[in-house]
Amino acid sequence: MTTDRWDGRWEGWSRWVSWRVTRYDPARRDWRGAYPSDEWTCSDDIGGTFRDGVLTPGRYLACEDAYVAVVEEAVRESGVAGLRVASLTPLPPPPACLPPLDPADEPEEGAWVPAGRVGAAVRAVLRGEGWARLEGKGLDVHCCENLYLWLTSRRDLPGALSLARGAGLFPEEVVSPFLRWERLPDFDFPGPAELALIRELVAKRAPYLLGFLGDGASLFRLRGQGLYDLSHCVCEGVRDRLEAAPSGAWRLRSAGRLVGCPLERLFWTIAIYEDAEAAFLPDPPACPPPPACPPGSWGSWLLAPRDPVIEWGAPDDEDDKPAWWSSCDDIGNTFLDGELTPGRYLACEEALARAVGECAAEAGADALTVRSVSAALQPYPDEPVRAPVPLPPAGARAPEEGEVVKADQLVAAVRAMVRDGGYFRLGGERGFLACVGNGLWAHVACRSRPARALSRARARGLFAGPSLPGIHRSELRDLGFPDPEELALIRGCLARRAPRLLEEVTDAASLYRLDEAGCIDLEWSVRAGMQELGADPGLPGDAYRCLPERLWHCVWAFNPQTVEIVG
């Protein structure tokens, strides 16, 4: 039984089909699946002028009738007695220029819709620019705004597809983005060849799962991280095989979920697990799990006016006014802790600047080089701009990319960077890293804890706690990542989920020699393993309490989409 199915052969695969039916010509889509904006898309567009002329009520109704006819034919061909409304958004009143609908045809979530009324229910959803998922034994109908319709059926639907083409609609073989993982058994997924390929791909990346995949039904008994691991193994394995195929894997980057061969359908089928109830991960433990970060290890700390947990606990008010101040632009406004006066702001700015300078000095970084500068965010065009409050000079100007800031200039330079409103990334000797800006915030990272500088920062009223900025691979390497404890955890994760990498990852330097596929499996394996240890990646401000949480954030730098080329 062959499993290299990029050539279009379907023997041994489940024969369910999924079609997207729209009025949009696929020849006009770009490679991402995006469509030009010169088409009418809904009943609200009636009266407007578009690429094909003015949209009249009659033209809209003719198109709506075509959609309804296609759905009714699909229901007839599939032989279902009816569909249940599994999910539905509230439907607003349709335009007054169209004939009224029978209120009895408007679907309700959870209701059973007999086969003869499914078309009318779909009409109500399309006209109201709503979204609905109707499910039955062997047929799912999904429809949403902009006149998009998906039909997923255990049987072929030649009549419905022929009717669609004859009415000027465009059916395309596409896996619906709303197809739920729990629905797949109703479509006889997986077939024998699909299961054989899934086991083959799992054996390469997560062999521990093989004991849980004895038959097709066992796929749907997976829970939590096991389902995430299954999806990763299959999607990356399929991507590898399609990269080796004549047509390549470029279609997997399309937003359209197009299906041209069995491997593409398997990719999009397994990718839907994220909406599965079975994929929900349990809450992490309430207290930090062991092991703690070893004494003397490298680290990264956030310096800020207050603990991010406090900010997250007090959301902005109904008028979107921030609950807390964060920059010199806020001077004169009132917040949860009172009015921000120039004096209060300057005291915080001075404390932050001195804390960064003292951390650099304690870490042995005599001079810092500006590695990158991101400009300050600009206000929206309609947002009123207040005149800045006069402040004493910062003592320096904000440095430019590539500029070297000496130790005796650093405090004044940090003041200027904070007032500039941009985001500055500075690096120095012994791996020291400072990320300053986007308000009164700074991250400092160094090879050993700057205990005295952090203590002084807290004495001046700053928050100083463990937290990681978005960090680059070269910066991690300069900081000494991974230390022996981290390397041991990494190898333990690889032994469970990517044993093929154990021969490559033998020491700290070997991490930085991994190719793109190795980086993908490294990030996935470590993040999954750290969450199994109880790491909570959702702490405010990218904080960490223990070694697993710090490691979880670090491997983000090995994601190929963010990876930095290092020598």
N, C-alpha and C positions, 0 to 999 in steps of 0.2 A: 504493500500500500504506500504510494508516494505521498509525501506531505509538502513537496516543493511546489505549491500551487500558485505561482505567479503567471502560469501559462493559460489560466482560465478554465481548467478542468475541475468539475465539481463532484466527481465520484466519491461517495462516502461522506459528503458534507450535508448538513441539514439544508433543506431546500426552501426555507422561508425566504420571502422577498420583501424589500422595503423600497418604496418609491416616494420621491418628492414631486408633487404636481403644483406647478405655478404658471402664471401667465408671462413669465420672464424668459426670454430666449437665452439659453446657456451660452450661446456664441458671443453674447455681449458682456459676459462676466470676465473679470480679470483672474489671474492665477490664484488669488486668495479666495475666489468665490464671490467677491464684492460686485455689486451691480450699479450701473450709472444711476444718477438721481433724476433723470429726465422722464421717468415713467410714473403714471398714476398707480397708487397702491391700495386705496381703500375708498369707502363710500364718502368719507369726508372730502375727497378730492373732486367731487362732482361740481361742475361749473368752472373748473380750472383748465388751463391750456397746457398741453404736454407734447411730447415728441410726435404722437400720433393724432394730435388735434384736441378739440374740446371734449371733455368727458361729460356726456349727458346722462341723465337717469336711465335712459333706455340702454345705452352702451354698458353701463355698470351692471344693470340687471341681467343682460345677456351673458356677461362673464360670470356673474354669481350663479346663474342657472347652470352653466357648464360645470362649475365645481360641484354643485349639488348632484347633478346627473352622474358624475364620475363616482361620487361617494355611494350613491344608491346602487350603481352597477357593481361596485366592489363588495357591498354588503350582500347582493344577490349571488355573486360568484363564490364568495367565501362560505355561504350557507349558514351564517350565524342567525340565531333567533333575535338577537338584539345586542346592544352594547351598554355597558355601565359607564356613567360619567365619573371617572376616577379623579379628575381635577378640573377646576374651572375658575377663571377670574370673573369678577363682577362685570356685567355687560352694561355699558352706558346706553342711553336711548339712541336709536338710529336716526339718521337725517330725516327731517320732515318731508323732503322732496321724494321719498320713496314710499311705496305702499306699506301700510302697517302689517306687522307680522301677528300671527295668532299667538296670544300669550301662552297657550298650552304648549307651543313648540319651543319655548325658551327652556334650555336644559337647567337642571339643578344638580349640584355636586352630590354624588352618591346615588342619583336616580337611575332607574333602568329605562332605557329607551328602546322600544320595540323596533325591529328591523325596518318597518314601514315608516318610522318617524325619524330615523337617523339623519336623512338628508335635510329635513326641516330644522333639526337641532344644529347641524353644521352651518346652515344658512344664517341662523340667529347669531352664531359666534362670529362668522366672517363679517356680517354686516355691522355688528357691534364692536369690531376691532378688538375682540377678546382672544382668549387662549383657552383651549380645552384639550383634554386627553380622554378619549372614549375607548374602552377596552372590552374585548370579548374573547370567546374561545377560538383562537386562531386568527383574529383580526383586531388590529388597533388602528384608530383614526386620530391623528393629532392635527390640530389646526390652530393658527395664531394670526397675529396682526400682519398686515401687508400681504394678505391673500396667499399665505403659505399653507400647504396641505401635505401631510405625510400619510401614506398607507403602508402598514406592515401586516403581511398575511402569510399564513402557512402554505397557501396555494398561490399559483400564478394567477394574475389578474388580466388576461389578454383583452377581455371585453372593456374593462374600465380604462385600460391604457389606450386602446383604439379609440374609444369615445373621447378621451382627453385630447388626443392628437387631432381628431376630426373637428373639435371645437376650438382649435387654436391654442390649446394649453401645451405645456412642455413637461412630460414626465421624465424624471432622471432617477437612475438607481442610486439611492442615497440612504444611509442609515439615519433614522430620525434621531435628532439630539435629545428627544424627550422619551425615547424608548427606555423603560426601566429594566434593570438587571433581573428583577424578580419575575418579569414577564417572559423571559426567554424560554423556560421549559414549555410554555404553551405553543412555541414555534419549533419544538423538537430539537432545540439546541442543547448540547453539541452533538453532531453526528460522529460516527466512528473515526473518520479521518481527522475531524477537528479535535477530538479528544486526544488522538495519538500525537498530533502536532503540539497541542498544549502541553502534554506530558514531556515531549522532547525538549521544548523550550524551557520548561520549568527545571528540567534536569540540569540544564547548563547554568542557570543563575540562582536557583533556590531549591536544591534537591530535597531539602527537608519537607517540602510540600508534596512530594510524590506519594507519601503514605496517606495523604488525605484525598488523593485524586484517583480513586479506583474505578469510578464510572461517571457518566455525565451528571447524575443527580448530586454527586459529591461536590461539584463546583459550587452548588447553591447552599451547601452547608458551611462553607467558609465564612468566617466572621472577622471583622476588624482588620488588623494588620495582615492577616493571611490573604484577604481579598486584595489589598493594596499590592502585596508581593506578587500575586497571580497576575494582576494587570501589568505591573512593571515587566515581569519576565516575558509575557506574551507580546506586549507592544514593542519592547526593544528587540525581541527576537524577530518579529515580523519586519521591523524596520531594517534590521541587518540583512534579511533575505531579499527584501525589495531593493535595497541599495545594490545588491549583486545582480538584480534582474535587468534586462535590456532597457526597460522604461524608467528604472530608478524608483526612488521613494518620494519624489517631489510632491505627489498628490496628497501625501499624509500631512503636508503643511497647509492644505486648503481648508478653509472654514466650512466647506460644503459637505464633508463626510462622503465623498463620492466613492462608488464601488465599481471597479472594473475587473476585479479578479477575486478569488476566494480569500487571498491573504489580506486584501484591503478590507473586505467585510469583517474578517476576524479582528483586525486592528480596531475598527470602529465599534464592534460589538463589545469587546473587552474594555474599551475606553469609557463605556457608560457606567462603570461600576461606581463612580463618584456619587451618583444619585441614589445608590442602593442603601436601604436601611441597614443591611448587613455590614456596610463599610464604616459605620460610625465607630469611632474609637472610644474606649472608656476614658473617663476623666482621670487625669494624673493624680498621684497621691497628694494629700494636702500638705505634706512637709517634704523638704528637700531629701531626695534619696541619696544614699552613698553611691559612688565615692565622692568625697569633697575634692576641690582643687588642691593639689599638693602644695605645701608651703615652699616658697621660693620659686614657684612656677611663674611663667609669663602670665599676663592678665591685661584686661582692658576695663576702664572705669568711666562712667558718665559723671560729668560735673554740670550741675544745673541748679536753678533757683529752688527747686522742690522735687520731691520724689515723684516720678511719673505715675505711680499708682494713685497718688492724690489727684492728679490731673484727670486720669481716666475715670475716676470715681465722681467727677463733677462735670458732666457734659455741658456744651454750650446751651444758652437759653433759647427760647422760642424764636427770637429775632436773630439767631446765629451769632450773638455777641459772645466772644470767648469768656470763659469763667476765670481764666488766669492770664496775667500779663507775661509777655515773652520777649519783647524787644523795646527799643527806644521809641518806636512808633506808638506804643501804648501809653506813654507818659501823659498824664492829665485825665485818664479814664479811671473808672472805678471797677474793682473786681471783687472776688470773694474775700480777699484779704485787705480790702480797703483801696484807697486811691493810690495810684502809682505816681509819686512825686519825682522830680528830677533827682533829689537827694537819694531816695530809695533805689532808683535805677542805677545811679553812679556807684553806689556802694556795692551793688551786686556785680556790676560790670568789672569793678576793680578787683573784687574777690575772685571772679572767674579768671581774669587775666593773670593775676598772681598765682593762682592754683596751677594753671597750665605751665607758667614759667618755672615754678618750683618743682613740678613733676619732671619737666625736662632736665632741670639741673640735677635732681636726685638720680635720674636715670643715666646721667653722664652724657647727655646730648648737648654739646656746646653750641651748635648751629643747626637750624632746620631749613630744609629746602622745600619750597612750595611746589607740590607735585601736581595739583590741579585746583582750578577755581571755577565754581559754578555761580552764575550771576544771580542776584536777588530776584525773588518772585515779584512780578509787576502787578499792580492792582487791576481789577477788571475795568473796562472802559467806562462803565456807568457807576463805578464806585467813587464816592467823594474822596478827594485827597486832602488831608489836613496839612497845614504848614508845620514843618518840624519844629520841635521845641529847642531853643538854643541850649547847647551844652558846651562845657569847656573843651578845648582841643584834646583829641585822643593822644597826641604826642607823636603820632606817626601816621602814614597813609596805609591803606590796605595794600598788602604786597601783591605782585603779579605772579603768574605761573612761571616757575623756573628761578625765581628770586630767592636768594639766601638771606634768612633772618638770623642775625647773630643773637647770642644769649642776652646781651644787654639791651637789645631792641625788642625782645619777644613780648614783654608785658604790654608795651605801647602798641605793638603790632596786633596783638589779640584784641585790644580795645577797638582798634580801627576795623578789624575784621567783623567784630560783632555789630558795630554800627553800620557797616556796609550792607549787611543783610544777606550777603552771599554765603557760599559754603566753601571752606578752604581746607585742603588736605596737605599736611606738612609732615615730612619724614626726616629723621636724623640718625645719628650714630647709635649703634647697639640696638637697632630695630625700633627705636622710639617713633611713635606715630601720634599725631594730634589732628583731630578733625574738629574744626571750629566753624560755627555759624548757624544760619537758619534760625536766628534768635540767640538767646542767652544759653547756648548749649555748647558743650565741648566733650569729645571723647579723647582720652589719652590711653595709649597702650605701650607697654614696655616689658622687658624680659624679667623683671622682678618688681614686686609690689613697692611703689613709692610711699611707704607708710607715713613718713613725716609730712610729706606734702598733702596727702589725703586728710590727715588729722587736722592740719592747719585749715584746709578748705572747709571742713565741717565746723571748726571753731568760728569761721567767718560767716556761717549761716548757709553754706551751700550743701546741696545733696551730693554725695560722692559714693556711688555704689557700682558693683560689677555690671557691666553692660558692653555689648559689642556693636561697633558701627558696621556698615557694609564694608567688609574687609577683603582685600585682594590677595591672591595667592602669593605674590612676591612679598607682601607685607607679613603674611603668616610665616613664610620661610625665614624672614629676617628676625622675627620674634622668637624663633626656635620651635615652631610648631611642626610636627607634633612632639611633645615631650614623651618620655618612656611610658608613662601611664596612659597617655592618649593613644600612642601607637598600639599598646596592648588591647585597648578597647576597640580600636579600628580593626585589628586582626581578628578579634573575637567576632565582630559583626560580619566580616568577610567570610569567616569559616562557616557561618550559618547561611548567608545569602549569596555570596559570590566567591566560592572556594577557588575558582580558577585564578583569582587575583592574588592568592596567598604567595605564589612563587614570585610575583612581581613586587608586592609590598612587603619588603623585608626590613627596611629601616626608614628613617624620616625622609631622607633625600629621595627615596624611590617613589614617594607619593607624587612628586613633582615631575616624574617622567612618564606618568600614565597618559595613554592616548585618550581620545574623546570618549570611546565606548567604556574604557576603564573608569574615567571620571564620572560618567553617568551611573555606573554600578556602584562606585565608591560612595557617592552622595546618597543614593537610595539605601544602600545597605546600612550605612552609619546612622542616618536619620531614623530609619525603622528600628534599629537596635537601641538607639538612645531613648526613643519613646517607650520601648518595652521596659527599659530601666526606670521609667517614671519621669523622664524629662518633660517639662512643660514648655513648648516653644512659643507659647502665646503670652509670655509675661510682658508687661508694658515696657516700652523703651528697649526691647531686645535684651532684657536683663537675664542674668543667669545666676543660679544659686549653688551649682555643683558642677562637677566635671562633665557629666553627660549633657547638661544644658549648654555649657560652653562649646563642647564638641559639636553639638547639633547645629549651632550657628556657624561654626568654622567651616564645615564642609559645604556650606552655600557657595563658597569661593571656587569650588570644583565643578559647579554646574557649567556645562559648556556654553550656556547663554551668557554667563557672566565671567567666564574664565579669562585670566590674563596670561598672555604669553610671557613665559619667564625662561631665562637661560639656565 
